[in-house]
Amino acid sequence: MHEGVYIWQRQHGLLDNFRGSWLHLRAWLTGSDPYVVGPSFRGSFWDLNFEQQAAVVGDYFVLKRAPFLDRETGLDARTIERLYWEFRRVAGP
């Protein structure tokens, strides 16, 4: 699911090689994790970077299929659900 979001992002002009490289370089230089959102996040799906967006969609499916597994974003289940449905309203079925 995570990788499928990249395809959707690229098809809609939201992702290019420069953005991806820059995000990972900046994360490496600062010692941060580009996938983690954090438990206090209250923004929109569209406020997240492209890795976090893909991680939210991946976490949604982990939550639905194997809720005992750790989630990549660090978000609670309710926030994952809210963000996932923001994405689906735009992405469609």
Steps between C-alpha positions, in 0.01 A plus 500: 500500500781736595664471158164533324458846651825606328352401166189708570712795618718487188198472268353813659822704492555488876827309489817533298856373541627830638243517782569142596875543501482828691269360768726203566819708492352750747385216727846343489671832578268577792471146633124502458268232362302618195226241564413590859222750558473491878210460740420871537430560127159661441540628144369381166622208288621763253725662763713184512806437284471233230661230716266572790200489266605157373569384856152608616336296224725204585422539869127505425524156341720369781243629747216324316680171430749457787430758774754336732790605274688826552404789279760701311363850559468500879137612469204368695234294321241777493738747333610241243137433415422873460804567280439192286147610419621851410723332242221274372263794444749637247651176367168323448424128538 
